[in-house]
Amino acid sequence: MPLTPPIPLPARIGKYELVEYLGGGMAHVYRAQDTILGRTVALKILTEAGNNDRELRERFLEEARTASNINQDNIIAVYDFGEESGRPFMVMEFLRGESLRDAMKGGRTGDIEYKLSCALQIARALEYIHSRKIIHRDIKPENIHIDVRGKVKLMDFGIAKREGVALTRAGFTLGTPFYMAPEQVMGLPATNLVDVYAFGVMLVELISGEKPIQAESVEKIFEQILHQPLNLEPARAKGAPKPVLELIARCTAKNPAERPQTFAIVRQQIEQILSAGQPPTTASGQFTQQNAVAPPPASKLSQTWIIVFSAGGVVALVLILFVLGRIFGLI
């Protein structure tokens, strides 16, 4: 059933023609057409209520600043930013495909090799943003997109934190409960290691299709995060190899000092696991472009022509020697 657009369509914001309402909460997202460049984009505009909330407005502006300074293949691109009637909006790459959450629900995440290839792309994206001193703080399947070619894109920097930028009052917790690190639950300052923790939780869910934390309330979720080891049985039951289980256990250690300290380490370990097994495939079972095989050996016909040309060269040499011999009276 089509969603009712808050802004009646057709409508225009700047040079962007709004085509379809895609949904949203405190910000509304539309599929739009850039009337000058002729490309399809996603336009995200803050709601009136969001615009009247000073903290939400500042967070939206900070998201635009953060995302617009990022340029990496596995991260959604932000093209433009502006205001319409005092309400800020940002213009982003329009992604076709589906969220990782929808792919998981539909059973379209393939085998263990493909799941690990998705995890590798996510790790590369997080390695990049951490190198730019940005912490995402909300890693979850809803914020990961898989396009029609199988490329993974990290999205939604709505609660991301840049070094030196503080928009959250002390002790205030942000994030999605199931993926929050113990230090986030306790309201301690977030470091890049909260993303490492959330990545580990999400990897269990990606492999198994089940949340490793099962609880009926936020309080019980937090109780498990703080005091119980993460349940790896769902991933083990789905055939996750031992190195993957060990990586998840390290990523989700209660003590941040016991986790991999950078995503470069995580990325390298996933690469090693993949290189030790079968080449990753796409969800449809086809090999990816990175797994191109060596060209097949020359056919028998080609080999035959090589022999013919080699034999021809020998015959030509004999004829030349014969002619020279006759000229100089040697024959």
C-alpha positions in Angstrom: 0.0 0.0 0.0 1.5 3.4 -1.0 2.6 5.7 1.8 0.8 9.0 2.0 3.4 11.8 1.3 3.5 14.6 3.9 4.3 16.9 1.0 1.6 16.5 -1.8 3.2 15.2 -5.0 4.3 16.3 -7.5 6.4 18.9 -5.7 9.8 20.6 -6.1 12.5 21.5 -3.6 15.2 23.6 -5.3 16.3 21.8 -8.5 14.9 18.5 -7.2 11.5 17.2 -8.3 10.0 14.9 -5.7 8.7 11.7 -7.3 7.8 9.2 -4.6 7.6 9.3 -0.8 9.7 6.5 0.7 8.9 7.0 4.4 10.8 8.3 7.5 10.4 9.4 11.1 11.7 12.8 12.2 13.0 13.2 8.6 11.0 12.4 5.5 12.7 10.6 2.5 11.7 11.0 -1.1 12.9 9.6 -4.4 13.6 12.6 -6.4 14.9 13.7 -9.8 17.8 16.2 -10.2 16.3 18.3 -13.0 19.7 19.7 -14.0 21.9 16.6 -13.9 19.1 14.2 -14.8 19.9 11.6 -12.1 17.7 9.9 -9.6 18.5 10.8 -6.0 17.1 10.3 -2.4 16.1 13.6 -0.7 15.9 13.6 3.1 14.2 16.7 4.7 13.7 17.3 8.4 10.0 17.4 9.6 8.5 20.6 11.1 8.6 18.9 14.5 12.2 17.9 14.1 13.2 21.3 12.8 11.7 22.9 16.0 13.7 20.6 18.2 17.1 22.3 18.5 19.1 19.1 19.3 17.5 17.2 16.4 18.1 20.0 14.0 21.8 20.2 15.1 22.1 16.4 14.8 20.6 16.5 11.3 23.0 19.2 10.3 25.9 17.3 11.7 24.9 14.2 9.9 24.9 16.1 6.6 28.4 17.6 7.4 29.8 14.2 8.4 28.4 12.2 5.5 29.2 14.8 2.8 32.9 14.5 3.7 33.0 10.7 3.2 34.0 9.1 -0.1 34.3 5.4 0.0 32.7 2.7 -2.2 30.9 0.9 0.7 29.3 4.1 2.1 26.3 6.0 0.8 27.3 9.2 -1.0 25.8 12.6 -0.1 25.6 15.0 -3.1 24.1 18.2 -1.8 22.6 20.0 1.1 20.3 23.0 1.6 17.2 24.5 3.2 13.6 24.8 2.1 11.4 27.2 4.0 13.8 27.0 6.9 13.9 23.2 7.0 17.2 21.6 6.2 17.5 18.8 3.6 20.2 16.6 2.2 20.5 14.9 -1.1 22.0 11.4 -1.3 22.7 8.6 -3.6 19.6 6.7 -4.5 20.2 3.0 -3.7 18.3 0.3 -5.4 18.1 -3.1 -3.7 17.2 -3.7 -0.1 18.4 -3.4 3.5 20.4 -6.2 5.0 17.5 -6.7 7.4 15.1 -7.4 4.5 17.6 -9.6 2.8 18.0 -11.7 6.0 14.2 -12.0 6.4 13.8 -13.1 2.8 16.7 -15.7 3.0 18.7 -13.8 0.4 22.0 -13.6 2.2 23.5 -16.7 0.5 26.0 -19.1 2.0 28.6 -18.5 4.7 31.2 -17.3 2.1 28.8 -14.7 0.7 27.8 -13.6 4.2 31.5 -13.1 5.1 32.0 -11.1 1.9 29.2 -8.8 3.0 30.8 -8.5 6.5 34.2 -7.7 4.8 32.6 -4.8 2.9 31.0 -3.5 6.1 34.4 -3.8 7.9 36.1 -1.8 5.1 33.5 1.0 5.4 34.0 1.1 9.2 37.8 1.1 8.8 37.5 4.1 6.5 35.2 6.2 8.8 37.3 5.4 11.8 40.3 6.7 9.9 38.4 9.9 9.5 37.8 10.1 13.3 34.1 9.2 12.9 32.2 6.7 15.1 29.0 5.4 13.6 27.4 4.3 16.9 24.4 2.6 15.3 25.6 -0.4 13.4 22.6 -2.7 12.6 21.1 -4.6 9.6 18.7 -1.7 9.0 21.6 0.7 8.4 23.3 -1.7 5.9 22.1 -1.7 2.2 22.7 -4.3 -0.4 22.3 -3.1 -4.0 21.2 -5.1 -7.0 24.8 -6.0 -7.8 25.5 -7.3 -4.3 27.5 -4.3 -3.2 27.1 -3.4 0.5 26.6 0.3 1.6 26.8 1.7 5.1 24.1 4.3 5.7 22.5 6.6 8.3 25.0 8.7 10.2 22.2 10.3 12.2 23.9 9.6 15.6 27.5 9.3 14.3 30.1 11.2 16.3 33.0 13.2 14.9 36.1 13.8 17.0 35.7 17.1 18.8 31.9 17.3 18.2 29.7 16.8 21.2 25.9 16.9 20.7 24.9 14.5 23.4 24.7 15.4 27.1 26.8 13.4 29.5 25.3 10.1 30.5 22.7 10.1 27.7 22.7 6.8 25.8 22.2 6.6 22.0 22.0 3.5 19.8 19.8 0.5 19.2 19.6 -1.7 22.4 20.5 -5.1 20.9 23.7 -3.8 19.3 24.9 -1.5 22.1 28.3 -2.2 23.8 28.5 -2.4 27.6 30.1 1.0 27.8 27.3 2.5 25.9 24.7 0.9 28.2 26.6 2.5 31.1 26.6 5.9 29.5 30.4 6.0 29.2 32.0 8.0 26.4 31.8 6.1 23.1 35.0 5.1 21.2 35.5 3.3 17.9 35.3 0.1 19.9 31.5 0.4 20.2 31.3 -0.1 16.5 33.5 -3.2 16.8 31.2 -4.6 19.4 28.0 -3.9 17.3 29.7 -5.4 14.2 30.3 -8.7 16.2 26.7 -8.9 17.3 25.4 -8.2 13.8 27.8 -10.8 12.4 26.1 -13.5 14.5 22.7 -12.3 13.2 23.9 -12.2 9.6 25.2 -15.8 9.8 22.3 -17.3 11.8 19.3 -15.1 11.0 18.7 -14.8 14.8 19.5 -12.1 17.3 22.0 -13.5 19.8 20.2 -11.6 22.5 16.6 -12.6 23.3 14.8 -10.5 25.8 11.4 -9.0 26.4 12.4 -5.5 27.6 15.2 -3.0 27.3 16.2 -3.6 30.9 16.6 -7.3 30.3 18.6 -6.7 27.1 20.9 -4.4 29.0 21.2 -7.0 31.8 22.4 -9.6 29.2 24.8 -7.1 27.5 26.4 -6.2 30.8 26.6 -9.6 32.5 26.2 -12.5 30.1 28.5 -13.7 27.3 27.1 -13.3 23.8 25.3 -16.5 22.7 27.3 -17.8 19.7 25.3 -21.0 19.4 23.0 -19.7 16.5 26.1 -19.0 14.4 27.8 -22.3 15.3 24.6 -24.2 14.4 24.6 -22.5 10.9 28.1 -23.8 10.2 30.2 -20.7 11.1 33.9 -21.9 11.1 35.9 -21.7 14.3 38.0 -18.6 13.2 34.7 -16.7 12.6 33.4 -17.7 16.1 36.7 -16.6 17.6 36.5 -13.3 15.8 33.0 -12.7 17.0 33.9 -13.5 20.6 36.8 -11.0 20.5 34.7 -8.3 18.9 32.0 -8.7 21.6 34.3 -8.9 24.6 32.8 -7.0 27.6 36.1 -5.3 28.2 36.9 -2.9 25.3 40.6 -3.5 25.7 40.1 -7.2 24.8 38.4 -6.4 21.4 40.3 -5.8 18.1 41.4 -2.2 18.5 40.9 -1.3 14.9 38.8 -2.4 12.0 42.0 -2.9 10.0 42.5 -6.0 12.2 38.9 -7.2 11.8 39.1 -6.7 8.0 42.4 -8.5 7.7 41.1 -11.5 9.7 38.0 -11.8 7.5 40.2 -11.6 4.4 42.4 -14.4 5.8 39.3 -16.6 6.6 37.9 -16.1 3.1 41.3 -16.8 1.4 41.6 -20.0 3.4 38.2 -21.3 2.1 36.2 -21.2 -1.1 36.0 -17.9 -3.1 32.9 -15.8 -2.1 29.9 -16.0 -4.3 26.9 -13.7 -4.7 23.5 -14.5 -3.2 22.5 -16.0 -6.5 25.5 -18.4 -6.4 27.5 -16.7 -9.2 31.1 -15.8 -8.7 31.9 -12.1 -8.1 34.2 -10.2 -10.4 37.0 -10.4 -7.9 37.0 -14.2 -8.3 37.8 -14.1 -12.0 39.6 -17.3 -13.0 42.7 -17.7 -15.2 41.9 -18.0 -18.9 41.6 -21.6 -20.2 44.5 -23.3 -22.0 44.9 -22.8 -25.7 42.6 -25.1 -27.8 44.0 -28.0 -29.8 43.4 -25.9 -32.9 45.6 -23.1 -31.6 48.3 -25.6 -30.6 48.1 -27.1 -34.1 48.7 -23.7 -35.7 51.7 -23.1 -33.5 53.2 -26.4 -34.6 52.5 -25.6 -38.3 54.1 -22.1 -38.0 57.1 -23.6 -36.2 57.5 -26.3 -38.9 57.1 -23.6 -41.6 60.0 -21.7 -40.1 62.3 -24.7 -40.3 61.4 -25.3 -44.0 62.1 -21.7 -44.9 65.5 -21.8 -43.2 66.4 -25.0 -45.2 65.4 -23.3 -48.5 67.5 -20.1 -47.7 70.6 -22.3 -46.9 70.1 -24.2 -50.2 69.9 -21.1 -52.3 73.0 -19.5 -50.7 74.9 -22.8 -51.2 74.1 -22.8 -54.9 75.1 -19.1 -55.3 78.5 -19.6 -53.6 79.2 -23.0 -55.3 79.0 -24.9 -52.0 76.3 -27.3 -53.4 
